[in-house]
């Protein structure tokens, strides 16, 4: 039996401007891949009729909260699911307004791929730059640029080619390694799931085909072994009296029994005795597996420590440079104290310096700033009370990322990518 | 040569186990809300995997409406024994007796909404600071925006407009005294994923989910099991049908589907071909377009 049991999982984020048809595209993907159920469709048909539309508004499928449906806009990140015989997909559907940069960053943080929508009539706009920059900043490995509303430009090849050229010129300034382009009409369905008969000149794949085949096997780092310890398992039962297992999720590289390991920050070394999950012994563990590791030697290890290899391990430092996205209503100024959460560790920290702020539409640097307000992105320095054991975000998205937490309200107020 | 990527089920499993372990590491007194349904069953089995060879380090909390299917209760007691885990029961009947909750009346009366009172009382009484549940984002519109770690104020309420951003796998469980968290480790699973996992891991399930003969009535298109709590209207005559249940809610409001699927494999085939969502059989969601959102705000599961 194979009911898609061994499919891969692809997480992608969508970003688009208010009217470029993002919700319609998602609705189209769900509808044409037969992921919408009758009762969901009935509800959307009823809502469309209530609003006086003479067509079924597929965008209504994705607007979740009452206030969003009232205002006809998406406020928060919403997650959608669909599967084809080849892959299972998780969409992080994020709104496109500038005030929602924080939502885009949130959606992008776990994505393998970003879908960027461009209205064929308008070409590249400020929001295209912003979304692309965030995809680059968050190191989303793959980008698909959908030139949408081709039906409204008579399916003209030169319109599409011009946009592709403009985008390539713009994106050369960014760090995105894998970009694909596709001309579509989400409303009509051209090149979304089914090949368009209106664009004979387009020889490339449909959007769905790209989503099903983009190479994601190398998206995790399988070179630099990193295992942040989450929890120490001590059964304290007669049968497992001496068992001491380190539970965690592999953040990078490959671990195998018998290998030498280095524990940070203590610097102790040992050998891996076993790797288990649910009582089953495993021959190896790699990202993003959750496992329990036991070591040959009894050494003091606790939550927040990182198990790595003697010849390949992360840095430890109390001074950390970050690209920071500020996500809270209340601004932050230099010398503010916060909690810093990194892998499974939490330490106190202070914002030491704002080196510059970025205008994410133009990529211009703004210097001499003392304060960051909501949705701003800046390069900053923080100092922590204890050393953090980290990699650069470029090298590892898990050991290279932090969140900042307000000491008073406990809110998550910023996301940081270590440089 | 191994291939260094996981199947989607293995990746979802790894994610859920990571979240369950975060809960135990970050909170002082966590609990698992156990309904007897397949989602909370999968959650219980994932918890066993997460901490093996140690026992599950938190209790299963069952909010007992008193209107459960007998099969659910039987399974619950079997599972508690099988997993060697502690069971805590919060009783809706007791809340009603104490005057904390008021029974609904009318033809479609249910104790579904009353559960919220008992749930919040139970959390407060035992001082649980994190309550894990098997809710999934694909179930319902309002759930699509729920976080893995969902903050609740001192009144147990959810504020959808003021949720903490959740990035990478960094979960922020910091809270003030009196507040608690709801945590949803299988947020990213779909109904199909849950069934495939049950099949792949060979997890025993309550017999309700499998095809069987049952005395039922058909009301407003829903097939309802006869029970002491279902008042029959004059024209309603019970008949026998071959049915199974896609969800395991309260007996008077959980609709059955006509089905011959008597194995997990056949259930998966049936769902693959199905054109209705599982919650389409739940009367509690049909009350209004925002029924779930409204219940969630007030502290529902």
Interface residues (C-beta under 8 A of the other chain):
Chain A: X1 X3 X4 X5 X6 X7 X8 X9 X37 X38 X39 X40 X43 X47 X63 X64 X65 X66 X67 X75 X76 X77 X78 X79 X80 X81 X83 X87 X88 X90 X102 X103 X105 X106 X109 X110 X216 X217 X220 X222 X230 X231 X233 X234 X235 X236 X237 X239 X240 X243 X245 X247 X248 X249 X254 X276 X277 X278 X279 X284 X286 X288 X289 X290 X292 X303 X327 X339 X341 X342 X343 X344 X397 X398 X401 X402 X403 X405 X410 X411 X412 X415
Chain B: X2 X3 X4 X5 X6 X7 X8 X9 X10 X11 X12 X13 X14 X15 X17 X18 X21 X22 X24 X25 X48 X49 X50 X51 X52 X53 X54 X55 X137 X138 X141 X142 X144 X145 X160 X161 X163 X164 X165 X166 X167 X168 X169 X170 X172 X174 X175 X176 X187 X188 X190 X192 X193 X196 X199 X200 X265 X268 X269 X272 X274 X275 X276 X277 X280 X289 X290 X293
